[in-house]
């Protein structure tokens, strides 16, 4: 169990992957107390001007919190709706092929300026850079959504076992992209990952990385290609059935 309290000026809204236990206001400041059960970390993100959106998939509400101005770009209503639609589509797909997401809420929010350029996964929350173009934003959403299964639910160590989250998330995102009608785009990405896999040489996909250069080549590239080749050998339905039973 993780918890904290945070005091902010009253104009700020806090987005957190935990539950809000209490909120008090005094002298123009708000104190929020959060508790995060069944989470691998506690995440707090604050802004003054969130646009709120919501989608429901099964028993889970996907809650969107977006900045209208983001990384020098004005995010339009359509940009935000596209992210929410992609998140809902990915959840429907992963619920079906892996397991039903077991929590009643999932948060997606804009990536802050100092966060990774695409997106970042956390337990029950992920960020997306709305400044990306529409197709990249959709793919990033699929990838970060996949991390809710491969990182959060699987519970691997991101440093010593990165293939268990990044390789599976990349593999899953490209399957989701194919499912959503983007087979041509997915095919290009598979080829790009194959080229990255070749750069990784003879390193095993479950190796620890020694430099940032190794990370995308080994885990995004070689790891996802390894999983695809394994799936193609076993058969897609059987392979996904095996993953859903793990």
C-alpha positions as CSV (number, residue, x, y, z in Angstrom):
1,X,0.0,0.0,0.0
2,X,1.3,3.4,-0.9
3,X,0.0,6.8,0.1
4,X,0.8,10.5,0.4
5,X,-0.7,13.9,0.8
6,X,0.1,16.9,-1.4
7,X,-0.7,20.6,-0.9
8,X,-1.2,22.7,-4.0
9,X,-2.7,26.1,-4.9
10,X,-6.5,25.7,-5.3
11,X,-6.4,26.2,-9.1
12,X,-4.5,23.0,-9.6
13,X,-6.1,19.6,-10.2
14,X,-4.2,16.5,-9.2
15,X,-4.3,13.4,-11.3
16,X,-3.3,10.3,-9.3
17,X,-3.4,6.5,-9.9
18,X,-4.5,6.1,-6.3
19,X,-7.8,6.8,-4.5
20,X,-8.6,10.2,-3.0
21,X,-9.2,9.7,0.7
22,X,-9.7,13.2,1.7
23,X,-9.5,16.8,0.5
24,X,-9.4,20.0,2.5
25,X,-9.2,23.7,1.5
26,X,-7.5,26.4,3.6
27,X,-6.0,29.8,2.7
28,X,-6.4,29.2,-1.0
29,X,-4.6,25.9,-0.9
30,X,-6.0,22.3,-1.3
31,X,-4.6,19.3,0.5
32,X,-5.3,16.0,-1.1
33,X,-4.6,12.7,0.6
34,X,-4.2,9.7,-1.7
35,X,-3.8,6.0,-1.1
36,X,-2.7,3.5,-3.8
37,X,-3.6,-0.1,-3.1
38,X,-2.4,-2.8,-5.6
39,X,-0.2,-0.4,-7.4
40,X,3.5,-0.7,-8.2
41,X,4.1,3.1,-7.7
42,X,2.2,6.2,-6.8
43,X,1.9,8.8,-9.6
44,X,0.9,12.5,-9.2
45,X,0.5,14.9,-12.1
46,X,-0.9,18.4,-11.7
47,X,-2.3,21.0,-14.1
48,X,-4.7,23.9,-14.0
49,X,-6.6,23.4,-17.2
50,X,-7.5,19.8,-17.8
51,X,-10.0,18.7,-20.4
52,X,-11.9,15.7,-19.0
53,X,-13.1,12.7,-21.1
54,X,-14.4,9.3,-20.4
55,X,-15.0,5.9,-22.0
56,X,-16.4,2.7,-20.5
57,X,-15.2,-0.7,-21.5
58,X,-16.9,-3.6,-19.6
59,X,-16.6,-2.7,-15.9
60,X,-13.7,-0.2,-16.4
61,X,-14.0,3.5,-16.9
62,X,-11.1,5.0,-18.9
63,X,-10.7,8.6,-17.6
64,X,-8.9,11.1,-19.8
65,X,-7.2,14.3,-18.5
66,X,-5.6,16.3,-21.2
67,X,-3.8,19.7,-21.5
68,X,-5.2,21.9,-24.3
69,X,-1.6,23.3,-24.8
70,X,1.0,20.6,-25.0
71,X,4.6,20.7,-26.2
72,X,4.0,23.8,-28.3
73,X,0.9,22.3,-30.0
74,X,-2.7,23.1,-29.4
75,X,-4.4,19.7,-28.8
76,X,-7.8,19.8,-30.5
77,X,-11.0,18.0,-29.3
78,X,-10.4,15.6,-32.1
79,X,-6.9,14.8,-30.9
80,X,-8.1,14.0,-27.5
81,X,-11.1,11.9,-28.8
82,X,-8.7,9.9,-31.0
83,X,-6.6,8.9,-27.9
84,X,-9.7,8.0,-25.9
85,X,-11.1,5.9,-28.8
86,X,-7.7,4.1,-29.2
87,X,-7.5,3.4,-25.5
88,X,-11.0,1.9,-25.5
89,X,-10.3,-0.1,-28.6
90,X,-7.1,-1.5,-27.1
91,X,-8.8,-2.4,-23.8
92,X,-11.5,-4.3,-25.7
93,X,-8.9,-6.2,-27.6
94,X,-6.6,-7.0,-24.7
95,X,-9.6,-7.9,-22.5
96,X,-10.5,-10.5,-25.1
97,X,-7.1,-12.0,-26.0
98,X,-5.3,-11.8,-22.6
99,X,-7.5,-11.3,-19.6
100,X,-10.1,-8.8,-18.5
101,X,-8.6,-5.7,-16.9
102,X,-9.4,-6.2,-13.2
103,X,-9.7,-2.6,-12.0
104,X,-12.6,-0.2,-12.3
105,X,-10.7,2.8,-13.5
106,X,-7.7,3.5,-15.8
107,X,-6.3,7.0,-16.4
108,X,-4.8,8.4,-19.6
109,X,-3.3,11.9,-19.5
110,X,-1.0,14.1,-21.5
111,X,2.7,13.5,-21.1
112,X,4.4,16.4,-19.4
113,X,7.2,18.1,-21.2
114,X,10.0,16.3,-19.3
115,X,8.5,12.9,-19.8
116,X,9.5,10.4,-22.5
117,X,8.6,11.7,-26.0
118,X,6.0,9.1,-26.8
119,X,4.4,8.0,-23.6
120,X,5.0,6.3,-20.2
121,X,3.4,3.5,-18.4
122,X,2.5,3.3,-14.7
123,X,0.1,1.2,-12.7
124,X,-3.4,2.1,-13.7
125,X,-2.2,5.3,-15.5
126,X,-0.3,6.1,-18.6
127,X,0.7,9.2,-20.5
128,X,0.6,10.0,-24.2
129,X,2.2,12.9,-26.1
130,X,-0.7,14.5,-27.8
131,X,1.9,16.4,-29.9
132,X,2.5,13.3,-32.0
133,X,0.6,13.0,-35.3
134,X,-2.6,11.0,-35.3
135,X,-1.3,7.6,-36.3
136,X,1.7,7.8,-34.0
137,X,-0.5,8.9,-31.2
138,X,-2.8,5.9,-31.8
139,X,0.1,3.5,-31.8
140,X,1.6,5.0,-28.7
141,X,-1.8,4.6,-27.0
142,X,-1.9,0.9,-28.0
143,X,1.6,0.4,-26.7
144,X,1.1,2.1,-23.4
145,X,-2.3,0.4,-22.9
146,X,-0.5,-3.0,-23.4
147,X,1.8,-2.1,-20.5
148,X,-1.3,-2.3,-18.2
149,X,-1.0,-6.1,-18.8
150,X,2.8,-6.4,-19.5
151,X,4.4,-4.4,-16.7
152,X,1.5,-3.7,-14.3
153,X,-0.3,-7.0,-14.1
154,X,2.7,-9.2,-15.0
155,X,4.8,-7.3,-12.4
156,X,8.3,-7.6,-13.9
157,X,11.4,-5.7,-13.0
158,X,11.8,-3.0,-15.8
159,X,15.5,-2.9,-15.4
160,X,16.6,-6.5,-15.2
161,X,13.6,-8.0,-17.1
162,X,12.7,-5.3,-19.6
163,X,11.8,-7.8,-22.3
164,X,8.8,-8.9,-20.2
165,X,7.3,-5.5,-20.6
166,X,8.7,-3.7,-23.6
167,X,8.9,-6.7,-26.0
168,X,5.4,-7.9,-25.1
169,X,4.0,-4.3,-25.2
170,X,5.5,-3.7,-28.6
171,X,4.3,-7.1,-29.9
172,X,0.8,-6.5,-28.4
173,X,0.5,-3.0,-29.8
174,X,1.3,-4.2,-33.3
175,X,-1.3,-7.0,-33.0
176,X,-3.8,-4.4,-31.9
177,X,-2.9,-2.1,-34.8
178,X,-3.5,-5.0,-37.2
179,X,-6.8,-5.8,-35.5
180,X,-8.0,-2.2,-35.9
181,X,-7.4,-2.2,-39.6
182,X,-3.9,-0.9,-39.8
183,X,-2.2,-4.0,-41.2
184,X,-0.2,-2.1,-43.8
185,X,1.2,0.2,-41.1
186,X,1.8,-2.7,-38.8
187,X,3.7,-4.6,-41.6
188,X,6.1,-1.6,-42.0
189,X,6.6,-1.5,-38.2
190,X,7.4,-5.3,-38.1
191,X,10.0,-4.7,-40.8
192,X,11.5,-1.8,-38.9
193,X,11.7,-4.0,-35.8
194,X,13.3,-6.7,-37.8
195,X,16.0,-4.2,-38.8
196,X,16.5,-3.2,-35.2
197,X,16.7,-6.9,-34.2
198,X,19.5,-7.4,-36.7
199,X,21.4,-4.5,-35.0
200,X,21.0,-6.3,-31.7
201,X,23.2,-9.1,-33.0
202,X,23.4,-12.3,-31.0
203,X,22.3,-10.8,-27.7
204,X,19.5,-12.8,-26.1
205,X,16.2,-11.0,-25.6
206,X,16.3,-11.6,-21.9
207,X,19.7,-10.0,-21.5
208,X,20.2,-7.0,-19.3
209,X,21.0,-3.9,-21.3
210,X,24.3,-2.1,-20.9
211,X,23.4,1.1,-22.8
212,X,20.4,3.0,-24.0
213,X,21.3,2.0,-27.6
214,X,20.8,-1.7,-26.6
215,X,17.3,-0.9,-25.2
216,X,15.2,-0.2,-28.3
217,X,17.2,-2.6,-30.5
218,X,17.0,-5.5,-28.1
219,X,13.6,-5.1,-26.4
220,X,11.4,-3.2,-28.9
221,X,13.0,-4.8,-31.9
222,X,14.4,-8.2,-31.3
223,X,12.0,-9.1,-28.5
224,X,8.9,-8.3,-30.5
225,X,10.2,-10.1,-33.6
226,X,11.0,-13.1,-31.5
227,X,7.5,-13.2,-30.1
228,X,6.0,-12.8,-33.6
229,X,8.1,-15.6,-35.0
230,X,7.1,-17.8,-32.1
231,X,3.4,-17.0,-32.7
232,X,3.8,-17.7,-36.5
233,X,5.3,-21.0,-35.7
234,X,2.8,-22.1,-33.1
235,X,-0.2,-20.4,-34.7
236,X,-1.8,-17.1,-33.7
237,X,-4.9,-18.5,-31.9
238,X,-2.9,-21.1,-29.9
239,X,-0.1,-18.7,-29.0
240,X,-2.6,-16.0,-27.7
241,X,-4.4,-18.8,-25.8
242,X,-1.2,-19.8,-24.1
243,X,-0.5,-16.1,-23.1
244,X,-4.0,-15.7,-21.7
245,X,-3.5,-18.8,-19.5
246,X,-0.2,-17.7,-18.0
